[in-house]
């Protein structure tokens, strides 16, 4: 068997590594900075878990089931299943966020009224 293998083909030669001199490195990603409008938004930095937890504490599951009308609030409601549903469906999450915003406004109103009543 000369230079050919028993199958009649020449043995493969080792390939030398290709050197790329003009290889470009990927540019560093620039982190986006939040605008002042985004920073001032009441939902900025608030996790969905925190929103749902405070709504359940403030209103309860029954109120949420009546307002949002989804099965995960009506039948055997749990945080895990509700969060999974809210993350999957944007319309439901937005509805829950609107209820949360109303709750924040309601709490602020109650605090203001309490301060006014304590002064008189």
Biotite code that builds the C-alpha atoms (Angstrom):
import biotite.structure as struc

atoms = struc.array([
    struc.Atom([0.000, 0.000, 0.000], chain_id="A", res_id=1, res_name="UNK", atom_name="CA", element="C"),
    struc.Atom([1.777, 2.959, -1.235], chain_id="A", res_id=2, res_name="UNK", atom_name="CA", element="C"),
    struc.Atom([0.372, 6.443, -0.707], chain_id="A", res_id=3, res_name="UNK", atom_name="CA", element="C"),
    struc.Atom([-3.141, 5.135, -1.162], chain_id="A", res_id=4, res_name="UNK", atom_name="CA", element="C"),
    struc.Atom([-5.225, 3.452, 1.475], chain_id="A", res_id=5, res_name="UNK", atom_name="CA", element="C"),
    struc.Atom([-6.815, 0.074, 0.880], chain_id="A", res_id=6, res_name="UNK", atom_name="CA", element="C"),
    struc.Atom([-9.900, 1.838, -0.517], chain_id="A", res_id=7, res_name="UNK", atom_name="CA", element="C"),
    struc.Atom([-8.007, 3.499, -3.304], chain_id="A", res_id=8, res_name="UNK", atom_name="CA", element="C"),
    struc.Atom([-8.013, 7.031, -1.915], chain_id="A", res_id=9, res_name="UNK", atom_name="CA", element="C"),
    struc.Atom([-5.147, 9.162, -0.808], chain_id="A", res_id=10, res_name="UNK", atom_name="CA", element="C"),
    struc.Atom([-4.885, 9.774, 2.926], chain_id="A", res_id=11, res_name="UNK", atom_name="CA", element="C"),
    struc.Atom([-6.116, 13.150, 4.089], chain_id="A", res_id=12, res_name="UNK", atom_name="CA", element="C"),
    struc.Atom([-3.494, 15.723, 4.711], chain_id="A", res_id=13, res_name="UNK", atom_name="CA", element="C"),
    struc.Atom([-3.630, 17.740, 7.870], chain_id="A", res_id=14, res_name="UNK", atom_name="CA", element="C"),
    struc.Atom([-5.061, 21.144, 7.255], chain_id="A", res_id=15, res_name="UNK", atom_name="CA", element="C"),
    struc.Atom([-3.102, 24.038, 8.591], chain_id="A", res_id=16, res_name="UNK", atom_name="CA", element="C"),
    struc.Atom([-4.969, 26.576, 10.700], chain_id="A", res_id=17, res_name="UNK", atom_name="CA", element="C"),
    struc.Atom([-6.193, 29.620, 8.861], chain_id="A", res_id=18, res_name="UNK", atom_name="CA", element="C"),
    struc.Atom([-4.951, 32.844, 10.324], chain_id="A", res_id=19, res_name="UNK", atom_name="CA", element="C"),
    struc.Atom([-7.306, 35.762, 10.085], chain_id="A", res_id=20, res_name="UNK", atom_name="CA", element="C"),
    struc.Atom([-5.395, 38.936, 10.512], chain_id="A", res_id=21, res_name="UNK", atom_name="CA", element="C"),
    struc.Atom([-8.317, 41.262, 9.800], chain_id="A", res_id=22, res_name="UNK", atom_name="CA", element="C"),
    struc.Atom([-10.669, 39.584, 12.239], chain_id="A", res_id=23, res_name="UNK", atom_name="CA", element="C"),
    struc.Atom([-12.948, 42.180, 13.803], chain_id="A", res_id=24, res_name="UNK", atom_name="CA", element="C"),
    struc.Atom([-13.913, 41.940, 17.430], chain_id="A", res_id=25, res_name="UNK", atom_name="CA", element="C"),
    struc.Atom([-17.568, 42.526, 18.285], chain_id="A", res_id=26, res_name="UNK", atom_name="CA", element="C"),
    struc.Atom([-18.295, 45.988, 19.568], chain_id="A", res_id=27, res_name="UNK", atom_name="CA", element="C"),
    struc.Atom([-19.187, 46.369, 23.216], chain_id="A", res_id=28, res_name="UNK", atom_name="CA", element="C"),
    struc.Atom([-22.853, 46.732, 23.907], chain_id="A", res_id=29, res_name="UNK", atom_name="CA", element="C"),
    struc.Atom([-23.856, 50.108, 25.200], chain_id="A", res_id=30, res_name="UNK", atom_name="CA", element="C"),
    struc.Atom([-26.277, 49.939, 28.098], chain_id="A", res_id=31, res_name="UNK", atom_name="CA", element="C"),
    struc.Atom([-29.391, 51.973, 27.557], chain_id="A", res_id=32, res_name="UNK", atom_name="CA", element="C"),
    struc.Atom([-30.076, 54.523, 30.219], chain_id="A", res_id=33, res_name="UNK", atom_name="CA", element="C"),
    struc.Atom([-33.645, 54.972, 31.425], chain_id="A", res_id=34, res_name="UNK", atom_name="CA", element="C"),
    struc.Atom([-35.213, 58.295, 30.587], chain_id="A", res_id=35, res_name="UNK", atom_name="CA", element="C"),
    struc.Atom([-36.561, 60.516, 33.341], chain_id="A", res_id=36, res_name="UNK", atom_name="CA", element="C"),
    struc.Atom([-40.097, 59.734, 32.202], chain_id="A", res_id=37, res_name="UNK", atom_name="CA", element="C"),
    struc.Atom([-39.439, 56.011, 32.648], chain_id="A", res_id=38, res_name="UNK", atom_name="CA", element="C"),
    struc.Atom([-37.864, 56.562, 36.055], chain_id="A", res_id=39, res_name="UNK", atom_name="CA", element="C"),
    struc.Atom([-40.857, 58.604, 37.217], chain_id="A", res_id=40, res_name="UNK", atom_name="CA", element="C"),
    struc.Atom([-43.366, 55.937, 36.179], chain_id="A", res_id=41, res_name="UNK", atom_name="CA", element="C"),
    struc.Atom([-44.903, 54.224, 39.251], chain_id="A", res_id=42, res_name="UNK", atom_name="CA", element="C"),
    struc.Atom([-44.350, 50.747, 37.780], chain_id="A", res_id=43, res_name="UNK", atom_name="CA", element="C"),
    struc.Atom([-40.634, 51.325, 37.136], chain_id="A", res_id=44, res_name="UNK", atom_name="CA", element="C"),
    struc.Atom([-38.648, 48.685, 39.025], chain_id="A", res_id=45, res_name="UNK", atom_name="CA", element="C"),
    struc.Atom([-41.718, 46.944, 40.451], chain_id="A", res_id=46, res_name="UNK", atom_name="CA", element="C"),
    struc.Atom([-41.822, 43.218, 39.737], chain_id="A", res_id=47, res_name="UNK", atom_name="CA", element="C"),
    struc.Atom([-44.996, 41.490, 38.632], chain_id="A", res_id=48, res_name="UNK", atom_name="CA", element="C"),
    struc.Atom([-44.837, 39.283, 41.727], chain_id="A", res_id=49, res_name="UNK", atom_name="CA", element="C"),
    struc.Atom([-44.837, 42.364, 43.967], chain_id="A", res_id=50, res_name="UNK", atom_name="CA", element="C"),
    struc.Atom([-47.780, 43.852, 42.070], chain_id="A", res_id=51, res_name="UNK", atom_name="CA", element="C"),
    struc.Atom([-49.861, 40.703, 42.341], chain_id="A", res_id=52, res_name="UNK", atom_name="CA", element="C"),
    struc.Atom([-48.921, 40.144, 45.976], chain_id="A", res_id=53, res_name="UNK", atom_name="CA", element="C"),
    struc.Atom([-49.952, 43.649, 47.005], chain_id="A", res_id=54, res_name="UNK", atom_name="CA", element="C"),
    struc.Atom([-53.214, 43.398, 45.035], chain_id="A", res_id=55, res_name="UNK", atom_name="CA", element="C"),
    struc.Atom([-54.098, 40.111, 46.731], chain_id="A", res_id=56, res_name="UNK", atom_name="CA", element="C"),
    struc.Atom([-53.299, 41.618, 50.144], chain_id="A", res_id=57, res_name="UNK", atom_name="CA", element="C"),
    struc.Atom([-55.292, 44.775, 49.440], chain_id="A", res_id=58, res_name="UNK", atom_name="CA", element="C"),
    struc.Atom([-58.302, 43.434, 47.506], chain_id="A", res_id=59, res_name="UNK", atom_name="CA", element="C"),
    struc.Atom([-58.199, 39.636, 47.681], chain_id="A", res_id=60, res_name="UNK", atom_name="CA", element="C"),
    struc.Atom([-58.603, 36.970, 44.997], chain_id="A", res_id=61, res_name="UNK", atom_name="CA", element="C"),
    struc.Atom([-62.374, 37.363, 44.732], chain_id="A", res_id=62, res_name="UNK", atom_name="CA", element="C"),
    struc.Atom([-62.171, 41.028, 43.742], chain_id="A", res_id=63, res_name="UNK", atom_name="CA", element="C"),
    struc.Atom([-59.420, 40.270, 41.203], chain_id="A", res_id=64, res_name="UNK", atom_name="CA", element="C"),
    struc.Atom([-61.514, 37.434, 39.752], chain_id="A", res_id=65, res_name="UNK", atom_name="CA", element="C"),
    struc.Atom([-64.466, 39.791, 39.339], chain_id="A", res_id=66, res_name="UNK", atom_name="CA", element="C"),
    struc.Atom([-62.365, 42.526, 37.749], chain_id="A", res_id=67, res_name="UNK", atom_name="CA", element="C"),
    struc.Atom([-60.073, 40.582, 35.414], chain_id="A", res_id=68, res_name="UNK", atom_name="CA", element="C"),
    struc.Atom([-62.277, 37.545, 34.676], chain_id="A", res_id=69, res_name="UNK", atom_name="CA", element="C"),
    struc.Atom([-59.623, 34.901, 34.189], chain_id="A", res_id=70, res_name="UNK", atom_name="CA", element="C"),
    struc.Atom([-59.860, 31.335, 35.475], chain_id="A", res_id=71, res_name="UNK", atom_name="CA", element="C"),
    struc.Atom([-56.564, 31.392, 37.360], chain_id="A", res_id=72, res_name="UNK", atom_name="CA", element="C"),
    struc.Atom([-58.091, 34.026, 39.674], chain_id="A", res_id=73, res_name="UNK", atom_name="CA", element="C"),
    struc.Atom([-61.441, 32.247, 39.992], chain_id="A", res_id=74, res_name="UNK", atom_name="CA", element="C"),
    struc.Atom([-60.661, 28.544, 40.446], chain_id="A", res_id=75, res_name="UNK", atom_name="CA", element="C"),
    struc.Atom([-58.076, 27.622, 43.103], chain_id="A", res_id=76, res_name="UNK", atom_name="CA", element="C"),
    struc.Atom([-55.979, 30.801, 42.691], chain_id="A", res_id=77, res_name="UNK", atom_name="CA", element="C"),
    struc.Atom([-52.259, 30.541, 43.343], chain_id="A", res_id=78, res_name="UNK", atom_name="CA", element="C"),
    struc.Atom([-49.447, 32.998, 42.823], chain_id="A", res_id=79, res_name="UNK", atom_name="CA", element="C"),
    struc.Atom([-47.430, 30.616, 40.624], chain_id="A", res_id=80, res_name="UNK", atom_name="CA", element="C"),
    struc.Atom([-50.216, 29.902, 38.113], chain_id="A", res_id=81, res_name="UNK", atom_name="CA", element="C"),
    struc.Atom([-51.397, 33.509, 38.076], chain_id="A", res_id=82, res_name="UNK", atom_name="CA", element="C"),
    struc.Atom([-47.900, 34.849, 37.406], chain_id="A", res_id=83, res_name="UNK", atom_name="CA", element="C"),
    struc.Atom([-47.395, 32.334, 34.602], chain_id="A", res_id=84, res_name="UNK", atom_name="CA", element="C"),
    struc.Atom([-50.660, 33.432, 32.974], chain_id="A", res_id=85, res_name="UNK", atom_name="CA", element="C"),
    struc.Atom([-49.941, 37.150, 33.394], chain_id="A", res_id=86, res_name="UNK", atom_name="CA", element="C"),
    struc.Atom([-46.486, 36.779, 31.870], chain_id="A", res_id=87, res_name="UNK", atom_name="CA", element="C"),
    struc.Atom([-47.914, 34.917, 28.893], chain_id="A", res_id=88, res_name="UNK", atom_name="CA", element="C"),
    struc.Atom([-50.835, 37.238, 28.091], chain_id="A", res_id=89, res_name="UNK", atom_name="CA", element="C"),
    struc.Atom([-50.057, 40.930, 27.807], chain_id="A", res_id=90, res_name="UNK", atom_name="CA", element="C"),
    struc.Atom([-53.712, 42.045, 27.947], chain_id="A", res_id=91, res_name="UNK", atom_name="CA", element="C"),
    struc.Atom([-54.195, 40.395, 31.345], chain_id="A", res_id=92, res_name="UNK", atom_name="CA", element="C"),
    struc.Atom([-50.965, 41.841, 32.728], chain_id="A", res_id=93, res_name="UNK", atom_name="CA", element="C"),
    struc.Atom([-51.928, 45.333, 31.578], chain_id="A", res_id=94, res_name="UNK", atom_name="CA", element="C"),
    struc.Atom([-55.324, 44.970, 33.220], chain_id="A", res_id=95, res_name="UNK", atom_name="CA", element="C"),
    struc.Atom([-53.717, 43.908, 36.510], chain_id="A", res_id=96, res_name="UNK", atom_name="CA", element="C"),
    struc.Atom([-51.240, 46.796, 36.259], chain_id="A", res_id=97, res_name="UNK", atom_name="CA", element="C"),
    struc.Atom([-54.161, 49.223, 35.794], chain_id="A", res_id=98, res_name="UNK", atom_name="CA", element="C"),
    struc.Atom([-55.811, 47.854, 38.945], chain_id="A", res_id=99, res_name="UNK", atom_name="CA", element="C"),
    struc.Atom([-52.497, 48.271, 40.766], chain_id="A", res_id=100, res_name="UNK", atom_name="CA", element="C"),
    struc.Atom([-52.240, 51.894, 39.621], chain_id="A", res_id=101, res_name="UNK", atom_name="CA", element="C"),
    struc.Atom([-55.788, 52.512, 40.879], chain_id="A", res_id=102, res_name="UNK", atom_name="CA", element="C"),
    struc.Atom([-54.827, 50.928, 44.195], chain_id="A", res_id=103, res_name="UNK", atom_name="CA", element="C"),
    struc.Atom([-51.813, 53.246, 44.519], chain_id="A", res_id=104, res_name="UNK", atom_name="CA", element="C"),
    struc.Atom([-53.980, 56.279, 43.837], chain_id="A", res_id=105, res_name="UNK", atom_name="CA", element="C"),
    struc.Atom([-56.553, 55.035, 46.339], chain_id="A", res_id=106, res_name="UNK", atom_name="CA", element="C"),
    struc.Atom([-53.919, 54.539, 49.049], chain_id="A", res_id=107, res_name="UNK", atom_name="CA", element="C"),
    struc.Atom([-52.500, 57.999, 48.430], chain_id="A", res_id=108, res_name="UNK", atom_name="CA", element="C"),
    struc.Atom([-55.969, 59.486, 48.701], chain_id="A", res_id=109, res_name="UNK", atom_name="CA", element="C"),
    struc.Atom([-56.570, 57.672, 51.970], chain_id="A", res_id=110, res_name="UNK", atom_name="CA", element="C"),
    struc.Atom([-53.252, 58.901, 53.413], chain_id="A", res_id=111, res_name="UNK", atom_name="CA", element="C"),
    struc.Atom([-54.041, 62.488, 52.438], chain_id="A", res_id=112, res_name="UNK", atom_name="CA", element="C"),
    struc.Atom([-57.470, 62.251, 54.020], chain_id="A", res_id=113, res_name="UNK", atom_name="CA", element="C"),
    struc.Atom([-55.967, 60.782, 57.196], chain_id="A", res_id=114, res_name="UNK", atom_name="CA", element="C"),
    struc.Atom([-53.447, 63.627, 57.411], chain_id="A", res_id=115, res_name="UNK", atom_name="CA", element="C"),
    struc.Atom([-56.177, 66.223, 56.921], chain_id="A", res_id=116, res_name="UNK", atom_name="CA", element="C"),
    struc.Atom([-58.381, 64.620, 59.571], chain_id="A", res_id=117, res_name="UNK", atom_name="CA", element="C"),
    struc.Atom([-55.520, 64.472, 62.088], chain_id="A", res_id=118, res_name="UNK", atom_name="CA", element="C"),
    struc.Atom([-54.841, 68.225, 61.687], chain_id="A", res_id=119, res_name="UNK", atom_name="CA", element="C"),
    struc.Atom([-58.413, 69.231, 62.540], chain_id="A", res_id=120, res_name="UNK", atom_name="CA", element="C"),
])
